[in-house]
Amino acid sequence: MTAREYAMPLPVVLAGARGHGRWHLRNIRRLQDLGLVRLAGVCELAPLTEEELDGFTGEGRLPEQSADFGALLDSTRAAVAVICTPIPTHADLALTAAERGVHLLLEKPPAPSYAEFRRMADGIAAAGVACQIGFQSLGSLAVPAVRELIAEGAIGPVAGIGAAGVWARDEAYYRRAPWAGRRRMNGTDVVDGVLTNPLAHAVATALALDGSTRAEDVAGIETELLRANDIESDDTSCVRVTTRDGGRITVAVTLCAEHPGEPYVVVHGGSGRITFWYKQDRVLVQRSGRGPEEIQYGRTDLLENLVAHLTDGTGLLVTPESTGAFMKVVEAVRRAPDPVALPKDAWETVPGENRRVVRGIDALVADAADSLALYSELGAPWAPPNEVSSR
């Protein structure tokens, strides 16, 4: 799509302004202060209070509010919609915006199934609107820098890519919304698991560093889905993606960490390795014959990038098609057998924190990222045989 003439600041509607939506609200306020956007409307079931909208009282009035997304887009004449709503609503809301010519920043995961993703992506393409998928880690300047190091042979031939994430979530996390921790709800796919939502960035970033981001780049997927919490979905899982070029990408993650830490992606080479802590935009390069080199990178905000795309033709960083491989992983998780409940002797509840911890999981996650092996291959007694899915 070519750049169009837009009157600045661009009117923006935010759908879903509570929960993670509060981050988007703050970011829109930041860009509003820069004169790039204007919060024209908020779509929420319960209107935001004046306190929640502090900083958005431009020209003496608050942004318009409505629970009817389409009507709000019409009345505000929005140029951009930011969608941060429950996963099963993404496709329909995105298409509601697209059919009105409204451009999109859509939170990850873009859809709960590959079929829904294709319906949405094809509809957006047919409408001719721009869509950015909200994988903020892919806005890191470290991503192209690491890709360049790999291409230059800085660490020799790539043997594979691992990713590790050890986070903690308490019982309240799974009670924050009716869809939290669900695979399905009222007959509709949700797929709110650790690989597909909270640590989805680990999957998407590993695929991006490998250069395997499109659906056709995926040749096969193996999953091991488990849970310590009393939920439908997975909270302790691993996945191994085989690419069409024969590459291997293993992602091991948990929300039941002993000692929560920063997630990372590690590129294994024949003569070194590159570790990328993607939330910190920090890279460590270790290679033969040279001392370790740590580099701190900047980051491009995805909404800011979308505004630049609309106003001067800057390329979008995370298009729907560039998340096709990630959506193949979502589909493999969706189609896999329901997660296996870990035996009670495999986990414990942390006193005073109301959260479950899987014993030894931190080391197991790190070993999986280092060896590119699945939990069952590392000898975890509670891990089921992996579920293999073709693309």
N, C-alpha and C positions, 0 to 999 in steps of 0.2 A: 504494500500500500504506500502511496505517496503522501507527503506532508500536506496538510490542509491549513487554511487560514483560520485561526481560532482567536477569539478575543480573550485576552488574559485579564485576570486569572481564570482558569478553566473551572466551570461549575462541576462539583463532584457530589455524588450521593453515596453514602456509606450504608450498606445493608449488613446489620450485625455489629453493633457498637459497644456491646458488653463482652465480658470474657476477653478473648484475644483481640476482639474488636477495639478494645481500649488502646492497644498499641497503634492500630491504624488511626484512631482518633487523634492521638498525640502526633503521629507522623503527618497527618493532614494539617494539623495546626502549625507544625514546623514549616511545611511548604506554603501554607497560607501566609505566614509571616514573611516569606521570601517573595510573595507576590505571584506564585506559580499557579495556585489553585484557590478555590473558594468553596467551603462546605455549604452546599446549597440545600441538602436534605439528609435526613437520617431515617432509615427504615428499621423499625423495631416494633415488636408486639406491644411493649409498654414504653411510652415515650420517655426520652431522657429528661432528667431534671435540668434546671438552669445551672446548677452546680456542676453536673456532668458535662455541660456544654460551655463551661467557663472558657473564655478566649475566643468564642465564636459569635460574639454579639456585634458583628460588623454592621455599620449603618443603623445601629440602634435596634436591631431585631435578630431573633434567633433563627437558625436554619429551620426550614419546614420539616415537619415530622409526619409520618404516616406508616401504617402497617401494610399498605398496598404498594408494593414495589413499582409495578408498572405505572400506576397513577402518579406516583412521586416523581418518576423519571420524566413523565409528560409535563407535570406542572412546574418542575424546576428547570426544564430544558437542559438537563444534565449532559455534559460532554463525556464524563467518565463515571463509571460505577465501580466501587470497591466492594467486593462480596466476601464477607467473613461470617457465613452462616453455617448451620449443620451440614455435614458432608452430603446427605441425600438430596439437599435442595440446590446444590451448586449448578447442575446442568440446566434445570428449568429457569432459575434466576438469570443465568448467563444468557440463555436464549431470549428471555424476556427483554434484556438490555440490547442484545444484538439486533433483534427485529426492529428496534427503535433507533438504530444507528449509534448506540451508546457504546463507547470503548470500555475495556474491562481490565481491572486487576482482580484476579480470582485466587482466593486462598487455596493452598494445597491441603489435602490431595484434591485434584480437580474434579474427580468423580469417584464413586464407589465401585465401579466396574468398567471394564474396557468398552463394553457396548454403550454405556452412558457417556463415556469419554468421547467415543467416536461421534455419537449423536450431537454432542455439544460442539466438538471441534469442527465438524463438518458444517453445522449450522452457523457458527461464527465465521468460518471461511466464506460461506455463501453470502452472508450479510456484508462482508467486506469491512468488518470492524477489527480493530487491533485488540489483542488479548495477551496479557502478561499473567503467567502463573506464579503464585507467590512463594517460590523457593528463594528466600532472601540470600541463602549461602551462594547461589549462583550469580549474585551480583558482586561477589568478592573479586577484586582484581587479582587475587591469588590463583583463581581457576585458570585463566589464560596463561599466567606466568608459569604455573606448574606444567601445563600442557606444552609450553614452549621448552621447558627444561627436559621433558620427556622426549620431545621431537629432536632436540639437539644431542640426545644420547648421554645426558649428564650422569645418569645412573645405569647406563647400559641397557640391554634388552629388558623390557618389562615382563616379569614373570607372573604378575597378577596384582590385584588391588584388594586391600582389606579395609574394613571400616568397623569401628567399635564405638558403642555408646552405652554408658552406665549411668542411668538417671534413677531418681527416686520419685515415686508418686504415692501419696497416702490414700486412704479409703475415700476421703472427701473428693478426690480427683474423679473417681468413678461415679460419684453421686451428683456431680455438678450439673448434669443435663441428662434427660431421658435416654439419649443416644450414646452416651459415653460408655466405652468398653463393650459396645454391642457389635455383633456381626450382621444382624438383621433386626428390623423393627417393623412390626405390622406388615410383614411380607415384603419389605423393601430393604435392599442391601445398604449397610452402613459401613462395615469393614473398618471400624475404629480400633486398629491394633497398633502395637508399638512400631512395627515396620512401616505402616502406611500413614500414620499421623504424627505422633510426637517426635519420633526419630526418623521420619521420612526423609529429612535432609541428608542423613547419612547415606541412604540409598541413592538419592538423586545426585549427590555430590560425587560419590564413587563412580557412578555411571558417566558423569560429565568429565571427570578426569581421565577416564578410559576413552572418551570420545564416542561412547555408545549410548546415545540419548534417544534415538528414534526407535519406534516399535520394531522395525525390520532389523535392527542391530542385535536383537535378542534371539539366540538359538535354543536355549533351554534354561529352566529355572528349577532349583531344588529348594524346598522349604522345610524347616522344622519349627513348628509353632507350639508354644507352651504357655502355661499361665500358673502363677502362684496365687493370684487374687481370685475372688469369687465373681468372675465376670465371664461373658461369652467369648470375648476376643483374647488375643495373645498379649502378654506383657513381657515375655522372655523368649526371644526367637532368633533364628538366623536364616539367611537365604544365600544361595550361591547362584549367580547368573553366569551362564556360558554365552559368550558373544559369537556372532557369526564369523568373526576372525579368529576364534579359538581362545579368546581371553577369558580369564576367570576373575570374578568379583565376588567376594564373600563379605557379607555384612552381618555382624553379631551385635545384638542390642538387648537391653533389659530396662525395665522401670522398677526393678527390685534390687538395686545396687546395694552392696555393703557400704561402699564409700563413693558417693556420686562424684563424677568428674566430667571434664570437658570431652565431648565426642570428637573423634578424629577419623581421617581417612589416610591410609598409608599405601604408597606406591612402592612395590618391591621390584628392584632392578638387579641385573646381574652384577653390578659393581657399586651398589648403594641403595638408598631408600629416601623417599620424600614423605614427610608426615605433615598433614595439613589439619590444624585445629580450626574447623570451619566457622565456628561461632566467634572466634577471636581474630580471624583473618591472619593467622600466624602459621608460618611454614618453617620446617626444619629440614635442611638438605644435608644428608650424610653420604659421602662418597669416598671411594678408595683413593688414597694418596693426598687427601685434603682434610683439613679440620672441619668440624660441623659448622654450618652456616645457618643462622636463624634470621628470617626476614619477616617484617611486619608490613602488611598490605592495607590499602584502603578498600572502600566498598561503595558501589553505586546503588542508591536506593531504587527499588523497582518501580515505585510510583513516579519518582522523579524521572526515571528512564522512559516510562510510558509518556509522560508529558513532553519530554524532548522528542520522542518519536513522532508525536502528533504535531508538534510545532516546527521541527526542523528536519525530520526524516531520520533521526538517529535510529540505529538498528535496535530492535527489541532484544532483551537479554534472555528471556525465558518464554518462548512461544509455546502454544499447546503441542505442536508437533515435536518440539524438543523435550517433551515430557512423556512421549509415547513409550519409551523403554521402562520408565518408572511405572507407568500404568499397566504394563505387562506384568510387573512384579505385584502390583495391587490385584490384578486378575488372578495370578497364581495363588496369592493368599486367600482371595475370595473363594476359589474353587477347591482349596485344600480341605482335608477333613478338619473338623472343629479342633481347636487347640487342646492339647493333652493337659489335664490337671496334674501339676506336680504333686508327688506324695508328700504327706504332711511332715515327714522327717527331712525333706529337702529345703524347707523354708522355716522362718521364724518371724514373729512380730516384734518390731523394735519398741521397747518400753517408752511410753511417752510420745511416740511419733505416729502411732496408729498406721503403720505401713509394714508391708511384708518384705522380707529380705531373703533372697535365695543364697544359700551357703555356697561360697566358692565361685560365685558368678562373675565377680570382677576379673579374676584371673582367667576364667574360661573364655570370657568375651575377648580379652586381650590375646589369648592363645589362638582363637579363631581368626582374628584379624592378621596375626603374624603368620599363621600356617596356611590360611585360606581353606581350612577344614571346617566341617560342620560339628555341632556339639556331639552328635553320636560318634563321629569319627575320632573325637578327642577323648572318648571313653566316659562321657557323662552317663551315669547309670540310669538317669530318668529320661534321657532323650530318646524319642521314638525313631524308627528308621525314617530317613528323609522321604518326602513326597516329591516326586519328579513330575514336572510339567513341561511340555514342549511349548514353543511360542504360539 
